[in-house]
Amino acid sequence: MYSKIMSVTRYTQRTLTSKEKIIYSGDIHRFCYIFPLMMMALGFILLFPNLLPDLSGEPGGEMNMIQYYWLKMIYAFKVKYYEFVMSLPEKVQIIFSYVAFVRRHIIGFILIFISAGLLVNAYIKRISEEHVVTTRKVILKQGWVAVDEKEIALERIEGVKVHQTMFDRLLNRGDILITGIGMEVIEMHHISEPIKFRQAVLNAVDRFSEYHQRRGTPT
């Protein structure tokens, strides 16, 4: 039994032949949203520092330990910063506070603006990029308005490699390199469950080869 299809592949579905079916579809890992979200959180902290909770005590409520220590680190930085400002002469404090207030808000707005653009870009890339294994080929479709499509027929696939760093393994994501006869290459980056995708490709190649061997036709 083939693996379930993991994402909607509307573009690819329209390009298939009448007897061709989708076996497996991979997605870009959701970790692509983390960096923009962290930038946005930092921007809001700069704009609204008073919204940061008092973390001088122990974690409580529904806050988990990771959230607690992350916010506690920011809280400690905030405390050290105010201690430094208070150690300055009074006139310097006023000038420093005013400049810091203006600069903080400008940086905060810039971070939020940039992170919003990065979030939109990551979302569009994630929903528009398709990584598909069919009964006849492997397809990589990129782009939303301008489309770039690459494909390798199953009978021409020579190898499927997965590259994962230690961090990637913890997240269960990775890069996939599919090589074909000659110069045919497809590279897929930051794919969720890359090992499953690799298995789906190899299983499709085996089934395709077995089917043609039973029929006595060349692959």
N, C-alpha and C positions, 0 to 999 in steps of 0.2 A: 504494500500500500504506500503510495507516495505521501510525502509530508504535506501538511496543509499549507495553503497559500496565506502568507502573512500580511500582505498589503494589497490595496486596490491598485490594479495596473491597467487603467483605462486605455492609455495610449497603446500599450503593447497588445492589449486584447483586440484592438481594432486592426492591428497589422498582421495578425496570425492567419495562416491558411485555414481552409475549411476542416482539415483533419488534424490540425495542430492544437495541442492543449497545454495549458500552463501547469507545470508540476510543482514549482516552488518559487516563492518571491521573498526577497530579503529587504530589510529596511535599514536606513541610517540610524545609528544608535541615538537615543534621546539625550545622551551626554552633550550633544552639540548645543543644547540650550543652557548648559551650566555657566559657561564663561559670560555670556551676555547677561544672565540673571544676576551673577555676582557683581558685575559692573553696575547694573541698575540698582542693586541693594546698596552699594557703596555711594552711589549718587544720592539716594534718598537719605542715607545716614548723614551725608554732608549738608543736605538741605534742611533736614529735620533732626538734628542731634538729640533733641529732648525726647524724641519718641523711643530712643534706645532704653530698654528696661533696666532697672537697677538689679545688677547681678552680683552684688556684694555678698549675698547669702548662697544657699544651696539651690539646685534646680527643683522646681515645683510644677504642679499641674501636669499638662500633657507634653511639656518640653523634654525632648530626649537629651542624652548626654552630649551628642555631637553638636546639636543646636546650642546647648548650654555653654560648652567650652568655646565654640566659635564666637558667640556673643560676648562671653566673658573676656576673651582676648581683645575684642574691639572696645569693650568697656574699660579695660585696664589701660589701653592706649589713650582713651579719652581722659581718664583720670590723670595720667602722667602729663598729658598736654596742658590741662588746666593748672596743674601744679607748677609747670614751667612758666606759664603766663603770669601766675600770681607771684612768682619770685622776682619778676621784673619791676623796675620803678613804676610808680602810678601813671605818670605821663606816657611812658613807653607802653604800658598796658593798654591805655586807651587807643593809641595809634595802632598797636599790634592787633588789638581786638577788632578794630574797624577794618583794617586791611584784610585780616584773616576772615572776617565775616563776608566781605565782598568776594574775596578770592574763593572761599569755600562754596558760596552759592553759584558762582560762575562755573567752577569745576563740576559741581553737582549737576547743574543743568546740562553741561556738555556730556558728562558720563551717561546721563539718562537718555539724551538724544541719540548718542552713538549706540548704546546698548539696545535701544528700541529698534534701530535699523538693523543691527546684527541679529536680533531675535526674529524679525520679519524675514531676513535673508535665510536664516537657518530653517525657519518653518517652510518657506517656499522650496528650498533645496530638498528638504526631507519629504515633502509630499509630491514633488515633481520628478525626483530621480527614481528610476525603476531598475531593479536588479532581478532578472527573471530567468528561470530555467524552464524550457518547454520540452516537448517530446522530440524536438528537432534541433534546437540551438540554445545558446546562452545569450541573453540580451542585456546590454546596459544602455539605458536611455537617460540623457541628462538635458536639463534646460526646461524652461517653462514656456516662454514665447518662442525663442529660437531653440530648436531641438537638435541635439547631436546624438545619434544612435550608433552603437557598435554591437556587432554580433559575431559569434563563432559557431559554426555548425558542429553538432556533437561528434560527427565522424572525423573532424579535423582537430579536435582537442588533444593536446599532448600532455598537458600537466595543469594541476590546480594547486597553488600554494597559498598558505595562510601565514600572515605575519602578525604576531601579537607581542607587545611589550608586556612586562609584568603588570603594569597598570591596566592595560587592555584586557588581560586575562581576568583581573578582578571584576572588571565591568562586563565581561563576556562580549567584547567587540573586537574587531580586527580588520586588517586589510587583506584583500584577496587578489591574487594574480593568476589569471587564466591565460595560458599560452597555447597557440595553435600552430599548425604546420606553416612554415615560412615565417613571416613577420607578424602574424596575427597575435594581438595582445589585448586583453581587457583588464583594466585595473579598477578595483572597487575599494573605496576607503571608508573606514569607520562603520563597518557593517555589523549589525546585531547578530549574535550567534553565528560567527563565520564558519565554525566547524560543521554545523548543520548544513550551511549553504554548500560547502565543499562536498559533503556527503551526498547532497542532492544532485550536484553536477556529476559526480563519479557514478552514482546509481543510474542516472539518466544515460550516461555513456554506455554503461554495461547493458542496460535494457535495450538500447538502440542496437548495439552490436549483436546481442543474442537474437533479437527479432530478425535481423537480416541474415544471420547464420541459419536460422530455422527455415527461412524462405529460400535460402541458397542464392541470395543476391549480394553483390559486393557492397560494402559500406562506404 
